[in-house]
């Protein structure tokens, strides 16, 4: 959705995300998300001092971040750096890889009242995956944008 020229993320939603990143001291994102972020030097500057980790299968080094191949490697790296909480900040493939690894304990989803035909799919249509969630809180962010916070639940 962030790549769609017809829609821009509301500033309040981006500000909330940036606050969560700074509080956690880290963020893990995919290669495409990092490249999109890198087009905004002011945003990168605001993240100075934050551990930026990019999940990428190609292993290519990128300036200003640590590149890892898996969610487990990202967590191990961030634990080594003293982080006790890991924030996963985007890209549908990155979200999916962390969810499939079973290491997500909570989700903050911003529900923006926009429908787009194109965007990142979290799973292919034939995927066999299921996760129960429990609603923890909800809040109206700005306009018609609502943020919901869920925790993951055991499947048993």
N, C-alpha and C positions, 0 to 999 in steps of 0.2 A: 504494500500500500504506500509506503514512503517513497517509492520510485514513481508512483503515478503522478504525472504532471497536473492532473485535475484536482489533486487533494494534497494539502499540506497539513502536517500534524500541528494541532493547536499549540501555541507557545507554552501554555500552562501545562500541557501533557508532557512536552519535552522538558520543561523545567522540573517537573516532578520526577521524571526519569533521571535527570542529571543529579538531583538531590539524592536519590537512592544510590546511584553509582558512587558519589563522593562519600556517603555514609558507609557503604560497604567497603570502599577503598579499592574496588576492582570491578571489572566487567568482562565477560566472555562474549564474543560475538563472532559471526561468520565473516569470511573474507569479503563478500559483497557489501555487508553492512559496514565493515571497517573502511572499505574504499569510499563508500558514500559519506561516512563521517569525516574522512580525511579531506574531502572537498570543502569542509568548513573549518578552517584553521582556528577560528575563535572557539569553536566547540572543543577541538583537541587541546587548545591552550587551557580551557577550563578544567580539563581532565589531567593536567600535569600533577604528578604525585599519585595518580591512580594506576593500579596495575591493569594494563590493557592486554587481554589475551585473545588471540584470534584462532579459532578452530578452522583448520584447513587441511585438506587431504594432500595438497601438493607440496607441503613442507617448505615452501619458499620463504626466506627471511623477509620481514617487513620492518621498516624503520619505525621505531616508537612503540613496538609491542612485542610480546612473546608469542610465537606461533607454535601451536600444539596440534596433534593429530586426533585426539580423542577427548571426550569429557573427563575420563579418569586422569589423563595427563594434565588437563587444565586444573583439576582439583588438587592433584599432587603438587603442581607448581605453586598454586596459590596458598596451599597449606604451608609449604616450605617458606613462603614469604610472610607467614604469620596471619593470613586471612582466616577468619572463623566462619565467614558467610561468603557465598559465591553468588554474584548476580549475573544471570544470563540475559543478555540484552539484544539478542536478535539475529534475525534471519530464521526463516522457517526450518531450514535444515539443521541449524544449531539447536533450536527449540526441540525439534524431533529427536535429535541424537541424545540430548540430556534426558528427555522423557523416556525414551526407549531404554536407556541405561538404568532407569529406576532410581535416579538420585535427586529428583526434584521433590522438595518438600512443600513448596508453596508457589502459587502463581498470582501475579497482579496483572489483570487484563483490563485494558482501556477499550471500552465499547464506544466506538465512534460511529455515528449514524450515517454511514456511507456504504453503499454496495458497489463493488467493482467486479467486472468479469475476469480481470486478470489480477494475479497477486501470488504470493507464496503459499503453496499448499503445505500444510503440516504433514500430511500423509497422502500417499497415492490411494486411489479409490479401492484397490484390492488389499490394502494393509489389514493385518489382523492384530489390533492393539486396542486395549481398553484400560481406562484409569478412572476410578471414582474420585470425586472432589467434594469437599465440604466448604460451604460458603462461610467465610470468617467475617467479612465486612464489605460494605459497598458505600461509595460516596460519589456525589455529583461533582465533577471536576470543573467544567466550564461549559456553558451552553447546554447542549444535550449529551455531552460526553460523560459517561459513568465509568468509574473504576471499581472493579470487583476484586476481592482478595480471596483466594481459595487455598486450602491446604489439601494435600493428597491424602487419600485414605487407603487402607489396606484392602485388597480385593477379597479377603476372607470374610 
